[in-house]
Amino acid sequence: MRGIYDTILNDPALATQMRRAQNRTDYRNKPAKPAKPKERKTTMPRRSTKELETLSERKWGELTPGERRSVRNWMKRTHDDDTELDLETAGLLERTQHISIARAYANVHTLTAEPAPTAPPAPMEP
């Protein structure tokens, strides 16, 4: 069985085309394409702690989506990423837009907090 290169080299027409292709250099010296400017991803602005505190006190319905995202992430960090607390707060904020996220976290925290253990009453003496 003959290989493809044997066929090309033994066929004079194909061999001529192959030599022409090897000698052609116009495709090698093309000028480089100008680099496209990189598209910058839009990111959230970096907010100070003071600004985040003020935003957390504003009503949830008044905040823009970017502000909401920033405040929600900041509150998660300050509450040690307590997932249950975050989910409960998110549900509360969806239902009531007129409270702030700080108030929502406080409400949910008081509702889900375990009651402090109380000492059993001392037995009364007769």
C-alpha positions as YAML, in Angstrom:
chain: A
units: angstrom
residues:
- id: 1
  name: MET
  ca: [0.00, 0.00, 0.00]
- id: 2
  name: ARG
  ca: [1.36, 3.34, -0.98]
- id: 3
  name: GLY
  ca: [1.25, 6.31, 1.34]
- id: 4
  name: ILE
  ca: [-0.06, 9.74, 0.50]
- id: 5
  name: TYR
  ca: [3.42, 11.24, 0.25]
- id: 6
  name: ASP
  ca: [4.54, 8.59, -2.23]
- id: 7
  name: THR
  ca: [1.52, 9.44, -4.37]
- id: 8
  name: ILE
  ca: [2.28, 13.16, -4.23]
- id: 9
  name: LEU
  ca: [5.97, 12.77, -4.99]
- id: 10
  name: ASN
  ca: [5.40, 10.35, -7.87]
- id: 11
  name: ASP
  ca: [2.66, 12.44, -9.50]
- id: 12
  name: PRO
  ca: [4.38, 15.32, -11.33]
- id: 13
  name: ALA
  ca: [1.35, 17.65, -11.18]
- id: 14
  name: LEU
  ca: [0.87, 17.19, -7.44]
- id: 15
  name: ALA
  ca: [4.60, 17.50, -6.78]
- id: 16
  name: THR
  ca: [4.67, 20.83, -8.63]
- id: 17
  name: GLN
  ca: [1.74, 22.16, -6.63]
- id: 18
  name: MET
  ca: [3.39, 21.06, -3.39]
- id: 19
  name: ARG
  ca: [6.68, 22.79, -4.26]
- id: 20
  name: ARG
  ca: [4.81, 26.00, -5.10]
- id: 21
  name: ALA
  ca: [2.97, 25.89, -1.81]
- id: 22
  name: GLN
  ca: [6.22, 25.35, 0.10]
- id: 23
  name: ASN
  ca: [7.88, 28.28, -1.65]
- id: 24
  name: ARG
  ca: [5.01, 30.65, -1.10]
- id: 25
  name: THR
  ca: [5.84, 33.10, 1.68]
- id: 26
  name: ASP
  ca: [3.06, 35.66, 1.41]
- id: 27
  name: TYR
  ca: [1.08, 33.99, 4.19]
- id: 28
  name: ARG
  ca: [4.06, 34.11, 6.56]
- id: 29
  name: ASN
  ca: [4.73, 37.83, 6.43]
- id: 30
  name: LYS
  ca: [1.28, 39.20, 7.11]
- id: 31
  name: PRO
  ca: [1.32, 42.21, 9.40]
- id: 32
  name: ALA
  ca: [0.09, 41.51, 12.90]
- id: 33
  name: LYS
  ca: [-3.49, 42.41, 13.61]
- id: 34
  name: PRO
  ca: [-3.91, 45.35, 15.95]
- id: 35
  name: ALA
  ca: [-4.81, 44.20, 19.44]
- id: 36
  name: LYS
  ca: [-8.42, 44.67, 20.39]
- id: 37
  name: PRO
  ca: [-8.95, 46.69, 23.54]
- id: 38
  name: LYS
  ca: [-9.98, 44.43, 26.38]
- id: 39
  name: GLU
  ca: [-13.56, 44.75, 27.46]
- id: 40
  name: ARG
  ca: [-13.68, 45.61, 31.11]
- id: 41
  name: LYS
  ca: [-16.15, 43.74, 33.19]
- id: 42
  name: THR
  ca: [-18.36, 46.00, 35.16]
- id: 43
  name: THR
  ca: [-17.88, 45.39, 38.83]
- id: 44
  name: MET
  ca: [-19.48, 46.74, 41.91]
- id: 45
  name: PRO
  ca: [-17.89, 49.89, 43.30]
- id: 46
  name: ARG
  ca: [-15.82, 49.39, 46.41]
- id: 47
  name: ARG
  ca: [-17.75, 50.89, 49.29]
- id: 48
  name: SER
  ca: [-16.42, 51.98, 52.66]
- id: 49
  name: THR
  ca: [-17.65, 50.43, 55.88]
- id: 50
  name: LYS
  ca: [-19.29, 53.72, 56.84]
- id: 51
  name: GLU
  ca: [-21.18, 53.84, 53.54]
- id: 52
  name: LEU
  ca: [-22.27, 50.21, 53.94]
- id: 53
  name: GLU
  ca: [-23.54, 50.95, 57.44]
- id: 54
  name: THR
  ca: [-25.60, 53.86, 56.12]
- id: 55
  name: LEU
  ca: [-26.96, 51.77, 53.26]
- id: 56
  name: SER
  ca: [-27.91, 48.96, 55.64]
- id: 57
  name: GLU
  ca: [-30.10, 51.41, 57.61]
- id: 58
  name: ARG
  ca: [-32.01, 52.59, 54.51]
- id: 59
  name: LYS
  ca: [-35.26, 50.93, 53.46]
- id: 60
  name: TRP
  ca: [-34.71, 47.88, 51.26]
- id: 61
  name: GLY
  ca: [-37.10, 49.14, 48.58]
- id: 62
  name: GLU
  ca: [-35.10, 52.37, 48.15]
- id: 63
  name: LEU
  ca: [-31.81, 50.64, 47.32]
- id: 64
  name: THR
  ca: [-30.62, 50.00, 43.78]
- id: 65
  name: PRO
  ca: [-29.76, 46.40, 42.79]
- id: 66
  name: GLY
  ca: [-26.02, 47.15, 43.08]
- id: 67
  name: GLU
  ca: [-26.44, 48.66, 46.53]
- id: 68
  name: ARG
  ca: [-28.56, 45.72, 47.61]
- id: 69
  name: ARG
  ca: [-25.89, 43.26, 46.47]
- id: 70
  name: SER
  ca: [-23.14, 45.19, 48.26]
- id: 71
  name: VAL
  ca: [-25.08, 45.49, 51.50]
- id: 72
  name: ARG
  ca: [-26.22, 41.86, 51.42]
- id: 73
  name: ASN
  ca: [-22.64, 40.62, 50.95]
- id: 74
  name: TRP
  ca: [-21.39, 42.90, 53.72]
- id: 75
  name: MET
  ca: [-24.10, 41.70, 56.11]
- id: 76
  name: LYS
  ca: [-23.23, 38.08, 55.32]
- id: 77
  name: ARG
  ca: [-19.60, 38.75, 56.19]
- id: 78
  name: THR
  ca: [-20.45, 40.53, 59.43]
- id: 79
  name: HIS
  ca: [-22.75, 37.68, 60.50]
- id: 80
  name: ASP
  ca: [-20.14, 34.98, 59.85]
- id: 81
  name: ASP
  ca: [-21.91, 33.61, 56.77]
- id: 82
  name: ASP
  ca: [-24.77, 32.10, 58.76]
- id: 83
  name: THR
  ca: [-26.68, 30.57, 55.84]
- id: 84
  name: GLU
  ca: [-29.93, 29.94, 57.70]
- id: 85
  name: LEU
  ca: [-30.00, 33.51, 58.96]
- id: 86
  name: ASP
  ca: [-29.26, 34.82, 55.45]
- id: 87
  name: LEU
  ca: [-32.05, 32.77, 53.87]
- id: 88
  name: GLU
  ca: [-34.58, 33.82, 56.49]
- id: 89
  name: THR
  ca: [-33.59, 37.47, 56.07]
- id: 90
  name: ALA
  ca: [-33.83, 37.26, 52.27]
- id: 91
  name: GLY
  ca: [-37.34, 35.85, 52.60]
- id: 92
  name: LEU
  ca: [-38.33, 38.60, 55.01]
- id: 93
  name: LEU
  ca: [-36.95, 41.31, 52.72]
- id: 94
  name: GLU
  ca: [-38.84, 39.89, 49.72]
- id: 95
  name: ARG
  ca: [-42.11, 40.09, 51.64]
- id: 96
  name: THR
  ca: [-41.55, 43.49, 53.24]
- id: 97
  name: GLN
  ca: [-39.66, 46.13, 51.28]
- id: 98
  name: HIS
  ca: [-40.22, 48.91, 53.81]
- id: 99
  name: ILE
  ca: [-37.68, 47.73, 56.41]
- id: 100
  name: SER
  ca: [-33.91, 47.94, 56.30]
- id: 101
  name: ILE
  ca: [-31.65, 44.93, 56.00]
- id: 102
  name: ALA
  ca: [-30.13, 45.70, 59.41]
- id: 103
  name: ARG
  ca: [-33.60, 45.61, 60.96]
- id: 104
  name: ALA
  ca: [-34.43, 42.40, 59.09]
- id: 105
  name: TYR
  ca: [-31.25, 40.71, 60.37]
- id: 106
  name: ALA
  ca: [-32.04, 41.85, 63.91]
- id: 107
  name: ASN
  ca: [-35.63, 40.56, 63.71]
- id: 108
  name: VAL
  ca: [-34.63, 37.20, 62.27]
- id: 109
  name: HIS
  ca: [-31.79, 36.85, 64.76]
- id: 110
  name: THR
  ca: [-34.10, 37.40, 67.72]
- id: 111
  name: LEU
  ca: [-36.67, 34.97, 66.33]
- id: 112
  name: THR
  ca: [-34.19, 32.19, 65.59]
- id: 113
  name: ALA
  ca: [-31.94, 32.68, 68.62]
- id: 114
  name: GLU
  ca: [-32.12, 29.98, 71.22]
- id: 115
  name: PRO
  ca: [-33.55, 31.20, 74.51]
- id: 116
  name: ALA
  ca: [-31.01, 31.67, 77.26]
- id: 117
  name: PRO
  ca: [-30.99, 28.77, 79.67]
- id: 118
  name: THR
  ca: [-32.72, 29.70, 82.86]
- id: 119
  name: ALA
  ca: [-31.98, 28.19, 86.21]
- id: 120
  name: PRO
  ca: [-34.75, 26.02, 87.60]
- id: 121
  name: PRO
  ca: [-36.70, 27.80, 90.33]
- id: 122
  name: ALA
  ca: [-35.46, 27.14, 93.80]
- id: 123
  name: PRO
  ca: [-37.74, 24.88, 95.78]
- id: 124
  name: MET
  ca: [-39.80, 26.80, 98.25]
- id: 125
  name: GLU
  ca: [-39.45, 25.87, 101.86]
- id: 126
  name: PRO
  ca: [-42.61, 25.16, 103.80]
...
